[in-house]
Structures are given as C-alpha cells and as structure tokens.
Amino acid sequence: MKQTIPQGDSNRHELSAQERETLLGIAMDAIAHGLAHQKAPSMDPAAFPAPLREQRATFVTLEQEGRLRGCIGSLQTTHSLVEDLARNAFDAAFHDPRFPPLTWEEWERITIKISLLTPAEPMRFASEADLLGQLRPGVDGLILTTGSRRATFLPSVWDSLPEPAEFLHHLKLKAGLDPDAWPPDIAISRYTTEQL
C-alpha cells in the first residue's frame, strides 16, 4: 500500500492491515451485490470499527488489464467511510458514464483501487507560475474550480502526467477550459490520499 500522510492531518488514525482488508472486501461485496441485485448494498456503519465509521471521502478506480474501467468518488462526504466506499464502488462499476455497466464476465478480471481522501485545502497563489511552483508531484490531488466548472485529478494521475505544467494543462482540459486559459476566478484546492 502506498500511503501519504498529509500535512496538518497527523492525528488521523492509520488503518491496520485488517481494516484495509475490510475496506477492500466492502468494495468487492458492493460490486458483487450490484451484479446480483442491480442496486447498491445498504451498509450499517455500527457494524464496523470506529475508524471505518469516520466521515471520509473515497474514490474507487476499477482497472481491467491495466486499463481504466471505471472511476467514481467523492471529494467530500457526510457519510461514514464504509457507506461512501460501498456507494462509490457500486457507482464505479455500474454508473461511470464513460463505460457500460460491469458484467459478470468482466468481474474476474477487475482490479480495485481505493483512494481515501484528506479534506481539500484551498491553495494561495499569485499566478499560474506561482501555483506550479507549489505543486508536489506524486503527492497532491487537485480540484480546479472556475464558474460552474469543476474537475479533479487524484495524486495517482501524476504517474502518467509527471510534470506540473502538464498535470495542470490536462486538468484544465478535463474542466472544459482552454489549456492556456487562466480565468480570474480560478480556485485550486489540494488534497492527499491513502491508497489501498
């Protein structure tokens, strides 16, 4: 497991190996339940240890033979970790608009990756160059907001876009912006993740 402890969040409980296995099991069970019943399972947070009942946002990424097969997540949540995870695993398998719903035939070839997000923190910058100088490749996930447009890249996207300028360029494209644009109301927040 690749783990990043974010600045200012050193009091967060580090998940045990058993808790990480429980989370992977929840994601797998949510997808299997969706295949069998065409709906997300209902979760009872009280049935889980305290660290898994905390409000914590998640992203679930599904890969098939190394290629993206679905990715859905929350940037913030009002639900427990187990509820957020089960919903996002189900949605990544069946409601990612870029892909058809997952089938039983694909199920055996799917790899599940879970990202546990820290709360996003607004960044202060005077210019695009200033922002680029503050980015931490491989560590920061970014949320770009301007007007009604919003887009995010998880820290794992640095694996394919390792240069800060390239990372921001593609994030702007994802938000529907011209990559050379720098709107006056642009806002950037950053977060980190713990990968399972």
NUMAR-201288 format. One line per field, with one value per residue (C-alpha): residue number from 1; residue in three letters; x, y, z. Coordinates in pm, 1 decimal, decimal comma. Example, Ala and Ser with C-alpha at 12.3 -4.5 7.8 and 13.67 -1.06 7.14 Angstrom:
2
num	1 / 2
residuo	ala / ser
u	1230,0 / 1367,0
v	-450,0 / -106,0
w	780,0 / 714,0
***
This chain:
196
num	1 / 2 / 3 / 4 / 5 / 6 / 7 / 8 / 9 / 10 / 11 / 12 / 13 / 14 / 15 / 16 / 17 / 18 / 19 / 20 / 21 / 22 / 23 / 24 / 25 / 26 / 27 / 28 / 29 / 30 / 31 / 32 / 33 / 34 / 35 / 36 / 37 / 38 / 39 / 40 / 41 / 42 / 43 / 44 / 45 / 46 / 47 / 48 / 49 / 50 / 51 / 52 / 53 / 54 / 55 / 56 / 57 / 58 / 59 / 60 / 61 / 62 / 63 / 64 / 65 / 66 / 67 / 68 / 69 / 70 / 71 / 72 / 73 / 74 / 75 / 76 / 77 / 78 / 79 / 80 / 81 / 82 / 83 / 84 / 85 / 86 / 87 / 88 / 89 / 90 / 91 / 92 / 93 / 94 / 95 / 96 / 97 / 98 / 99 / 100 / 101 / 102 / 103 / 104 / 105 / 106 / 107 / 108 / 109 / 110 / 111 / 112 / 113 / 114 / 115 / 116 / 117 / 118 / 119 / 120 / 121 / 122 / 123 / 124 / 125 / 126 / 127 / 128 / 129 / 130 / 131 / 132 / 133 / 134 / 135 / 136 / 137 / 138 / 139 / 140 / 141 / 142 / 143 / 144 / 145 / 146 / 147 / 148 / 149 / 150 / 151 / 152 / 153 / 154 / 155 / 156 / 157 / 158 / 159 / 160 / 161 / 162 / 163 / 164 / 165 / 166 / 167 / 168 / 169 / 170 / 171 / 172 / 173 / 174 / 175 / 176 / 177 / 178 / 179 / 180 / 181 / 182 / 183 / 184 / 185 / 186 / 187 / 188 / 189 / 190 / 191 / 192 / 193 / 194 / 195 / 196
residuo	met / lys / gln / thr / ile / pro / gln / gly / asp / ser / asn / arg / his / glu / leu / ser / ala / gln / glu / arg / glu / thr / leu / leu / gly / ile / ala / met / asp / ala / ile / ala / his / gly / leu / ala / his / gln / lys / ala / pro / ser / met / asp / pro / ala / ala / phe / pro / ala / pro / leu / arg / glu / gln / arg / ala / thr / phe / val / thr / leu / glu / gln / glu / gly / arg / leu / arg / gly / cys / ile / gly / ser / leu / gln / thr / thr / his / ser / leu / val / glu / asp / leu / ala / arg / asn / ala / phe / asp / ala / ala / phe / his / asp / pro / arg / phe / pro / pro / leu / thr / trp / glu / glu / trp / glu / arg / ile / thr / ile / lys / ile / ser / leu / leu / thr / pro / ala / glu / pro / met / arg / phe / ala / ser / glu / ala / asp / leu / leu / gly / gln / leu / arg / pro / gly / val / asp / gly / leu / ile / leu / thr / thr / gly / ser / arg / arg / ala / thr / phe / leu / pro / ser / val / trp / asp / ser / leu / pro / glu / pro / ala / glu / phe / leu / his / his / leu / lys / leu / lys / ala / gly / leu / asp / pro / asp / ala / trp / pro / pro / asp / ile / ala / ile / ser / arg / tyr / thr / thr / glu / gln / leu
u	0,0 / 127,8 / 45,2 / 82,9 / 25,8 / -87,9 / 40,9 / -184,5 / -350,9 / -102,5 / -372,6 / -567,8 / -583,5 / -352,4 / -557,4 / -448,7 / -393,7 / -723,7 / -910,8 / -760,3 / -868,8 / -1217,3 / -1238,5 / -1127,9 / -1389,8 / -1659,9 / -1573,5 / -1574,9 / -1901,7 / -2068,6 / -1984,1 / -2088,1 / -2414,8 / -2470,1 / -2413,6 / -2662,0 / -2927,1 / -2872,6 / -2854,0 / -2600,7 / -2597,7 / -2716,8 / -2443,4 / -2472,4 / -2176,0 / -2236,0 / -2119,3 / -1766,1 / -1479,2 / -1466,0 / -1202,0 / -1430,7 / -1727,8 / -1546,6 / -1668,8 / -1411,8 / -1436,2 / -1325,0 / -1256,3 / -1281,0 / -1090,3 / -1152,1 / -894,2 / -914,5 / -580,7 / -415,7 / -674,8 / -930,0 / -1271,1 / -1444,1 / -1366,1 / -1614,9 / -1561,4 / -1647,1 / -1443,0 / -1628,8 / -1888,3 / -2144,3 / -2141,0 / -1923,3 / -1618,0 / -1788,3 / -2103,2 / -1908,1 / -1685,8 / -1972,2 / -2161,6 / -1855,8 / -1753,7 / -2105,1 / -2112,0 / -1764,2 / -1882,1 / -2227,3 / -2268,2 / -1945,6 / -2087,7 / -1770,8 / -1831,5 / -2116,1 / -2217,0 / -1976,1 / -2068,6 / -2013,5 / -1766,4 / -1551,5 / -1573,6 / -1293,5 / -1050,9 / -1111,3 / -855,1 / -996,7 / -801,0 / -929,5 / -820,3 / -905,2 / -903,6 / -798,5 / -1007,9 / -918,8 / -728,4 / -750,3 / -419,0 / -299,5 / -110,5 / -40,6 / -14,1 / -11,8 / 368,1 / 337,4 / 85,4 / 306,1 / 595,7 / 386,7 / 265,9 / 406,1 / 418,0 / 304,5 / 154,0 / -110,7 / -453,7 / -603,3 / -951,7 / -988,0 / -1298,1 / -1394,9 / -1750,3 / -1968,6 / -1679,3 / -1500,8 / -1253,6 / -1017,8 / -715,8 / -616,9 / -248,4 / -217,0 / -258,9 / 98,0 / 209,6 / 101,9 / 144,7 / 462,2 / 532,6 / 333,7 / 261,3 / 136,0 / -71,5 / -241,7 / -282,2 / -479,9 / -679,7 / -791,1 / -895,0 / -1092,2 / -1273,6 / -1362,6 / -1118,8 / -870,1 / -536,1 / -385,9 / -671,7 / -625,3 / -970,9 / -970,0 / -1195,9 / -988,8 / -959,8 / -736,9 / -754,9 / -529,2 / -571,0 / -373,3 / -479,3 / -405,9 / -404,4 / -534,9
v	0,0 / 345,0 / 581,8 / 955,6 / 1130,5 / 1483,6 / 1793,5 / 1901,9 / 1561,1 / 1365,3 / 1275,8 / 1067,6 / 700,9 / 487,6 / 194,0 / -151,3 / -432,2 / -584,8 / -254,4 / -219,9 / -576,4 / -496,8 / -195,2 / -397,8 / -658,2 / -390,2 / -264,1 / -616,5 / -704,2 / -382,8 / -469,1 / -834,3 / -718,0 / -483,7 / -764,7 / -987,4 / -730,0 / -423,8 / -193,0 / -78,2 / -259,6 / -83,0 / -50,3 / -42,5 / 164,9 / 48,0 / -299,7 / -169,5 / -42,6 / 330,0 / 423,6 / 286,9 / 485,2 / 820,8 / 1058,9 / 1019,2 / 1068,6 / 795,6 / 729,1 / 381,8 / 305,8 / -11,9 / -136,4 / -421,8 / -549,4 / -221,1 / -0,5 / 222,4 / 53,2 / 294,1 / 563,0 / 735,2 / 917,2 / 1187,8 / 1498,3 / 1542,7 / 1335,4 / 1339,4 / 958,1 / 707,6 / 568,3 / 230,4 / 390,2 / 623,1 / 337,3 / 95,1 / 360,0 / 463,9 / 103,8 / 33,0 / 354,1 / 293,6 / -46,9 / 48,7 / 427,3 / 570,4 / 741,0 / 661,6 / 285,8 / 35,6 / -137,4 / -406,7 / -764,9 / -1096,3 / -1189,7 / -883,9 / -922,5 / -1180,0 / -955,4 / -635,6 / -476,0 / -246,7 / 54,1 / 259,3 / 614,7 / 761,6 / 1141,0 / 1401,3 / 1719,5 / 1958,0 / 2273,6 / 2590,9 / 2697,9 / 3058,6 / 3169,3 / 3492,5 / 3341,2 / 3015,8 / 3002,1 / 3050,9 / 2765,9 / 2534,9 / 2601,0 / 2490,1 / 2158,8 / 1836,6 / 1576,5 / 1235,5 / 1377,7 / 1638,8 / 1571,4 / 1891,1 / 2034,7 / 2314,0 / 2534,5 / 2827,4 / 2949,6 / 2638,5 / 2419,7 / 2179,1 / 1897,2 / 1689,5 / 1466,9 / 1215,7 / 1204,9 / 879,7 / 1080,4 / 1207,6 / 859,2 / 942,0 / 1323,1 / 1374,5 / 1739,6 / 2008,1 / 2212,9 / 1904,7 / 1795,3 / 2136,9 / 2153,7 / 1827,4 / 1924,6 / 2240,7 / 2029,3 / 1798,8 / 2105,8 / 2210,1 / 2501,8 / 2605,3 / 2482,3 / 2830,2 / 2999,3 / 3148,7 / 3275,7 / 3547,9 / 3339,1 / 3019,8 / 2838,3 / 2540,2 / 2315,6 / 2024,8 / 1701,7 / 1384,9 / 1022,3 / 697,2 / 421,4 / 71,0
w	0,0 / -88,7 / 194,7 / 214,5 / 546,8 / 462,6 / 633,4 / 917,2 / 940,4 / 1150,4 / 1406,4 / 1155,9 / 1251,2 / 1038,8 / 918,2 / 1026,6 / 777,9 / 891,0 / 838,6 / 489,4 / 407,0 / 538,0 / 305,9 / 3,8 / 96,7 / 118,6 / -230,7 / -374,2 / -198,4 / -321,5 / -682,2 / -643,6 / -482,2 / -776,0 / -1025,1 / -841,7 / -743,1 / -970,0 / -667,7 / -411,7 / -78,8 / 234,2 / 494,5 / 873,5 / 994,8 / 1353,6 / 1249,1 / 1182,6 / 1399,7 / 1481,4 / 1217,2 / 943,3 / 1076,9 / 1039,9 / 770,7 / 497,0 / 122,2 / -116,9 / -482,3 / -631,5 / -951,1 / -1147,7 / -1395,1 / -1641,2 / -1770,9 / -1670,5 / -1842,5 / -1672,1 / -1645,7 / -1407,5 / -1152,3 / -924,0 / -599,0 / -352,4 / -279,5 / 46,5 / 223,9 / 501,8 / 523,0 / 701,6 / 526,4 / 474,4 / 326,0 / 96,5 / -19,6 / -91,0 / -291,0 / -492,5 / -567,2 / -693,8 / -898,7 / -1046,7 / -1169,6 / -1294,0 / -1328,2 / -1472,2 / -1784,7 / -1981,6 / -1966,3 / -1992,5 / -1667,2 / -1549,7 / -1640,6 / -1461,4 / -1737,9 / -1661,6 / -1283,6 / -1254,8 / -1446,8 / -1248,6 / -1017,7 / -748,9 / -622,0 / -330,6 / -251,5 / 89,8 / 65,4 / 317,8 / 333,4 / 50,0 / 142,2 / -71,6 / -223,3 / -234,0 / -543,6 / -729,8 / -1077,4 / -1267,8 / -1235,9 / -859,6 / -840,4 / -1047,4 / -810,4 / -511,4 / -655,4 / -510,5 / -790,9 / -677,0 / -355,9 / -440,6 / -579,4 / -721,7 / -753,3 / -1010,4 / -989,7 / -1210,3 / -1260,9 / -1282,7 / -1398,1 / -1167,0 / -1219,9 / -1009,7 / -1057,1 / -791,2 / -692,2 / -889,7 / -1213,9 / -1158,6 / -1270,9 / -1626,7 / -1610,5 / -1401,3 / -1489,0 / -1300,5 / -1615,3 / -1799,3 / -1497,7 / -1477,0 / -1857,0 / -1858,7 / -1550,1 / -1731,3 / -2030,6 / -1801,7 / -1663,7 / -2018,7 / -2027,4 / -2290,3 / -2150,5 / -2194,2 / -2006,8 / -1661,4 / -1555,6 / -1288,5 / -1060,6 / -1081,5 / -748,3 / -675,5 / -370,7 / -290,1 / -100,5 / -48,9 / -49,9 / 122,4 / -139,6 / -77,1
***
